[in-house]
Amino acid sequence: MKQRLPVVLSFVAVVALSASCAYWGMLLFKPQQRPLAAVPMQAPPEPAITAARNLFGGDIGVAAASNYQLRGVVAAANGRGSVAIIAVDGQPAKAYPVGMEVAGGVKVQEVQDRYVVLLEGGIPKRIDLPSDAGVPSSAANVPPPPMQQQPQPAPPQQAMPPQMPPPVSSAPVR
């Protein structure tokens, strides 16, 4: 073992000297770095105002060309128990409460007096009640008055002479 110690130490010293020479040689003989061209920056696109309104629910898309037709609503005052009467694909209309699925992936999200909001694939779509011809929206919810029988005309009476009012005295008041 004593004879191998100088050989091992010599080997370790040579490896350390080689590593040190390689490190300093790489630092001294390193080539100059070439200048890099800056990447041209494009201006970011302007955000659409409608996109900002959509973030806060201000612009709900109206389902214009869809296979859902709103036939009527039963809107509760507290919001719970509201029902929408919707016809799907020309089939007879059915009542759908809030939260019920109308078709595959389409749920009733909200029921109001004149419209319903459906949630289709995470996108809210508004379906309006068809407008009543010539009836104001406040009168649309009021039931019609009950039918009354018209009174029959009385038989003609004989013509009576006009009556004169009693004479007024002109006595002074005391």
GROMACS elastic network, one bead per residue, 0.5 to 0.9 nm:
[ bonds ]
;  ai    aj funct       b0    kb
    1     4     6  0.52353   500
    1     5     6  0.64388   500
    2     5     6  0.54497   500
    2     6     6  0.77580   500
    3     6     6  0.66235   500
    3     7     6  0.75952   500
    4     7     6  0.52622   500
    4     8     6  0.62309   500
    4     9     6  0.86296   500
    5     8     6  0.52468   500
    5     9     6  0.60889   500
    5    10     6  0.84688   500
    6     9     6  0.51213   500
    6    10     6  0.59804   500
    6    11     6  0.85552   500
    7    10     6  0.50828   500
    7    11     6  0.61836   500
    7    12     6  0.87432   500
    8    11     6  0.50407   500
    8    12     6  0.62385   500
    8    13     6  0.85924   500
    9    12     6  0.51382   500
    9    13     6  0.61042   500
    9    14     6  0.86119   500
   10    13     6  0.50982   500
   10    14     6  0.61957   500
   10    15     6  0.87070   500
   11    14     6  0.51897   500
   11    15     6  0.62972   500
   11    16     6  0.87072   500
   12    15     6  0.51548   500
   12    16     6  0.61758   500
   12    17     6  0.85820   500
   13    16     6  0.51374   500
   13    17     6  0.60614   500
   13    18     6  0.85461   500
   14    17     6  0.50690   500
   14    18     6  0.60617   500
   14    19     6  0.86000   500
   15    18     6  0.51075   500
   15    19     6  0.61934   500
   15    20     6  0.86286   500
   16    19     6  0.51853   500
   16    20     6  0.61759   500
   16    21     6  0.86101   500
   17    20     6  0.51528   500
   17    21     6  0.61016   500
   17    22     6  0.85430   500
   18    21     6  0.51449   500
   18    22     6  0.60581   500
   18    23     6  0.86036   500
   19    22     6  0.51235   500
   19    23     6  0.61894   500
   19    24     6  0.87417   500
   20    23     6  0.51739   500
   20    24     6  0.62715   500
   20    25     6  0.84123   500
   21    24     6  0.53223   500
   21    25     6  0.58365   500
   21    26     6  0.84806   500
   22    25     6  0.50723   500
   22    26     6  0.61228   500
   22    27     6  0.87078   500
   23    26     6  0.53324   500
   23    27     6  0.64755   500
   23    28     6  0.88730   500
   24    27     6  0.50974   500
   24    28     6  0.61733   500
   24    29     6  0.85660   500
   25    28     6  0.51919   500
   25    29     6  0.59613   500
   25    30     6  0.81600   500
   26    29     6  0.54242   500
   26    30     6  0.56838   500
   27    30     6  0.55424   500
   28    31     6  0.89310   500
   30    33     6  0.88162   500
   31    34     6  0.89574   500
   33    36     6  0.87966   500
   37    40     6  0.88843   500
   38    41     6  0.87317   500
   41    44     6  0.88906   500
   42    45     6  0.88181   500
   43    46     6  0.87610   500
   44    47     6  0.88294   500
   47    50     6  0.86634   500
   47    51     6  0.72626   500
   47    52     6  0.79580   500
   48    51     6  0.52962   500
   48    52     6  0.69067   500
   49    52     6  0.52248   500
   49    53     6  0.64949   500
   49    54     6  0.88093   500
   50    53     6  0.50214   500
   50    54     6  0.62108   500
   50    55     6  0.88342   500
   50    58     6  0.87590   500
   50    59     6  0.72097   500
   51    54     6  0.50922   500
   51    55     6  0.65859   500
   51    59     6  0.86879   500
   52    55     6  0.52852   500
   52    56     6  0.72278   500
   52    58     6  0.86322   500
   53    56     6  0.56556   500
   53    57     6  0.63771   500
   53    59     6  0.57039   500
   53    60     6  0.89619   500
   54    57     6  0.50399   500
   54    58     6  0.57165   500
   54    59     6  0.52838   500
   54    60     6  0.71062   500
   55    58     6  0.75732   500
   55    59     6  0.86230   500
   56    59     6  0.81248   500
   57    60     6  0.63456   500
   60   117     6  0.85755   500
   60   123     6  0.85945   500
   60   124     6  0.62417   500
   60   125     6  0.62818   500
   60   126     6  0.65922   500
   61    64     6  0.87243   500
   61   123     6  0.83602   500
   61   124     6  0.67595   500
   61   125     6  0.51544   500
   61   126     6  0.61038   500
   62    65     6  0.89818   500
   62   117     6  0.88631   500
   62   124     6  0.86110   500
   62   125     6  0.54482   500
   62   127     6  0.61626   500
   62   128     6  0.79662   500
   63    66     6  0.59900   500
   63    68     6  0.83712   500
   63   125     6  0.54081   500
   63   126     6  0.55822   500
   63   127     6  0.56452   500
   63   128     6  0.84472   500
   64   126     6  0.86043   500
   64   127     6  0.75908   500
   65    68     6  0.86075   500
   66    69     6  0.78466   500
   66    89     6  0.87687   500
   67    87     6  0.81379   500
   67    88     6  0.57974   500
   67    89     6  0.50427   500
   67    90     6  0.75244   500
   68    86     6  0.65674   500
   68    87     6  0.58478   500
   68    89     6  0.65768   500
   68    90     6  0.82272   500
   68   127     6  0.78482   500
   69    85     6  0.86103   500
   69    86     6  0.55873   500
   69    87     6  0.51298   500
   69    88     6  0.65553   500
   69    89     6  0.83464   500
   69    90     6  0.82458   500
   69    93     6  0.84533   500
   69   127     6  0.74366   500
   69   128     6  0.85672   500
   69   129     6  0.82101   500
   69   130     6  0.87121   500
   70    73     6  0.79019   500
   70    84     6  0.73526   500
   70    85     6  0.61084   500
   70    87     6  0.64945   500
   70    88     6  0.89565   500
   70    93     6  0.84543   500
   70   115     6  0.79228   500
   70   116     6  0.77115   500
   70   127     6  0.65402   500
   70   128     6  0.67685   500
   70   129     6  0.55938   500
   70   130     6  0.73953   500
   71    84     6  0.79505   500
   71    85     6  0.54111   500
   71    86     6  0.55778   500
   71    87     6  0.68970   500
   71    93     6  0.71062   500
   71   129     6  0.66640   500
   71   130     6  0.75692   500
   72    83     6  0.86821   500
   72    84     6  0.61917   500
   72    86     6  0.71846   500
   72    95     6  0.89004   500
   72   114     6  0.85523   500
   72   115     6  0.88614   500
   72   129     6  0.67718   500
   72   130     6  0.88422   500
   73    82     6  0.75988   500
   73    83     6  0.58967   500
   73    85     6  0.57828   500
   73    86     6  0.86800   500
   73    95     6  0.86986   500
   73   111     6  0.72164   500
   73   112     6  0.75471   500
   73   113     6  0.67367   500
   73   114     6  0.75540   500
   73   115     6  0.78300   500
   73   116     6  0.80211   500
   73   129     6  0.82391   500
   74    81     6  0.83998   500
   74    82     6  0.55063   500
   74    83     6  0.50558   500
   74    84     6  0.63200   500
   74    85     6  0.80564   500
   74   111     6  0.79980   500
   74   112     6  0.83734   500
   74   113     6  0.76243   500
   75    78     6  0.86108   500
   75    79     6  0.68903   500
   75    80     6  0.84949   500
   75    81     6  0.76006   500
   75    83     6  0.64337   500
   75    84     6  0.80156   500
   75   111     6  0.62335   500
   75   112     6  0.58795   500
   75   113     6  0.58560   500
   76    79     6  0.52035   500
   76    80     6  0.63065   500
   76    81     6  0.60228   500
   76    82     6  0.50258   500
   76    83     6  0.82401   500
   76   111     6  0.86835   500
   76   112     6  0.85840   500
   76   113     6  0.89458   500
   77    80     6  0.78398   500
   77    82     6  0.84534   500
   78    81     6  0.81802   500
   78    82     6  0.86709   500
   79    82     6  0.59813   500
   79    98     6  0.88067   500
   79   110     6  0.82803   500
   79   111     6  0.75828   500
   79   112     6  0.83168   500
   80    83     6  0.89944   500
   80    97     6  0.89040   500
   80    98     6  0.77252   500
   81    97     6  0.67172   500
   81    98     6  0.72924   500
   82    96     6  0.86685   500
   82    97     6  0.59051   500
   82    98     6  0.63044   500
   82   110     6  0.83792   500
   82   111     6  0.61682   500
   82   112     6  0.82191   500
   83    95     6  0.61837   500
   83    96     6  0.54739   500
   83    98     6  0.63599   500
   83   108     6  0.89730   500
   83   111     6  0.68336   500
   84    94     6  0.81580   500
   84    95     6  0.55999   500
   84    96     6  0.52297   500
   84    97     6  0.62265   500
   84    98     6  0.77571   500
   84   108     6  0.79519   500
   84   111     6  0.65357   500
   84   112     6  0.89449   500
   84   115     6  0.89233   500
   84   116     6  0.70511   500
   85    93     6  0.60711   500
   85    94     6  0.54251   500
   85    96     6  0.62255   500
   85    97     6  0.87366   500
   86    92     6  0.84386   500
   86    93     6  0.51346   500
   86    94     6  0.56552   500
   86    95     6  0.64800   500
   86    96     6  0.72420   500
   86   102     6  0.82979   500
   87    90     6  0.61358   500
   87    91     6  0.58033   500
   87    92     6  0.57257   500
   87    94     6  0.63603   500
   87    95     6  0.89088   500
   88    91     6  0.56342   500
   88    92     6  0.75864   500
   88    93     6  0.71078   500
   88    94     6  0.85055   500
   88   102     6  0.79522   500
   88   103     6  0.81079   500
   89    92     6  0.88411   500
   90    93     6  0.83127   500
   91    94     6  0.87938   500
   96    99     6  0.82109   500
   96   100     6  0.60318   500
   96   101     6  0.77223   500
   96   102     6  0.69581   500
   96   107     6  0.89940   500
   96   108     6  0.72277   500
   97   100     6  0.57318   500
   97   101     6  0.88926   500
   97   108     6  0.70854   500
   97   111     6  0.85229   500
   98   101     6  0.87677   500
   98   107     6  0.78446   500
   98   108     6  0.51349   500
   98   109     6  0.58152   500
   98   110     6  0.62194   500
   98   111     6  0.69600   500
   99   107     6  0.58811   500
   99   108     6  0.51861   500
   99   109     6  0.58092   500
   99   110     6  0.81653   500
  100   106     6  0.86014   500
  100   107     6  0.55749   500
  100   108     6  0.58493   500
  100   109     6  0.83592   500
  101   104     6  0.71072   500
  101   105     6  0.70502   500
  101   106     6  0.56341   500
  101   108     6  0.65077   500
  102   105     6  0.80020   500
  102   106     6  0.55806   500
  102   107     6  0.55616   500
  102   108     6  0.69347   500
  102   118     6  0.87047   500
  103   106     6  0.51848   500
  103   107     6  0.73044   500
  104   107     6  0.83931   500
  104   120     6  0.88223   500
  105   119     6  0.79716   500
  105   120     6  0.59587   500
  105   121     6  0.59146   500
  105   122     6  0.87213   500
  106   118     6  0.65135   500
  106   119     6  0.55531   500
  106   121     6  0.67783   500
  106   122     6  0.87591   500
  107   117     6  0.87872   500
  107   118     6  0.56154   500
  107   119     6  0.52115   500
  107   120     6  0.66855   500
  107   121     6  0.89845   500
  108   111     6  0.76048   500
  108   116     6  0.74568   500
  108   117     6  0.63678   500
  108   119     6  0.62736   500
  108   120     6  0.89293   500
  109   116     6  0.77395   500
  109   117     6  0.55556   500
  109   118     6  0.53206   500
  109   119     6  0.58463   500
  109   124     6  0.79638   500
  110   115     6  0.86275   500
  110   116     6  0.57794   500
  110   117     6  0.50293   500
  110   118     6  0.70578   500
  110   119     6  0.88654   500
  111   114     6  0.83632   500
  111   115     6  0.65306   500
  111   117     6  0.65074   500
  111   118     6  0.89359   500
  112   115     6  0.53330   500
  112   116     6  0.59135   500
  112   117     6  0.82894   500
  113   116     6  0.82270   500
  113   129     6  0.87531   500
  113   141     6  0.89613   500
  114   127     6  0.89444   500
  114   128     6  0.61844   500
  114   129     6  0.54906   500
  114   130     6  0.86437   500
  114   137     6  0.83377   500
  115   126     6  0.67662   500
  115   127     6  0.56372   500
  115   129     6  0.54896   500
  116   125     6  0.82878   500
  116   126     6  0.57542   500
  116   127     6  0.53239   500
  116   128     6  0.64848   500
  116   129     6  0.80013   500
  117   124     6  0.62082   500
  117   125     6  0.54601   500
  117   127     6  0.62653   500
  117   128     6  0.87156   500
  118   123     6  0.81467   500
  118   124     6  0.56168   500
  118   125     6  0.51326   500
  118   126     6  0.62809   500
  118   127     6  0.75315   500
  119   122     6  0.56871   500
  119   123     6  0.54743   500
  119   125     6  0.62143   500
  119   126     6  0.88373   500
  120   123     6  0.51958   500
  120   124     6  0.62286   500
  120   125     6  0.69962   500
  121   124     6  0.82754   500
  128   131     6  0.83527   500
  129   132     6  0.87655   500
  131   134     6  0.87039   500
  131   135     6  0.84149   500
  131   137     6  0.84635   500
  132   135     6  0.55024   500
  132   136     6  0.75754   500
  132   137     6  0.78843   500
  132   140     6  0.76142   500
  133   136     6  0.85228   500
  135   138     6  0.83101   500
  135   139     6  0.64602   500
  135   140     6  0.63913   500
  136   139     6  0.54089   500
  136   140     6  0.63837   500
  137   140     6  0.51144   500
  137   141     6  0.73705   500
  138   141     6  0.62561   500
  138   142     6  0.74068   500
  139   142     6  0.52455   500
  139   143     6  0.82293   500
  140   143     6  0.78637   500
  142   145     6  0.88552   500
  143   146     6  0.88153   500
  144   147     6  0.86894   500
  145   148     6  0.87573   500
  149   152     6  0.89316   500
  151   154     6  0.87335   500
  153   156     6  0.86502   500
  154   157     6  0.84053   500
  156   159     6  0.89770   500
  157   160     6  0.85297   500
  160   163     6  0.85306   500
  164   167     6  0.85957   500
  165   168     6  0.87250   500
  169   172     6  0.89261   500
  170   173     6  0.89560   500
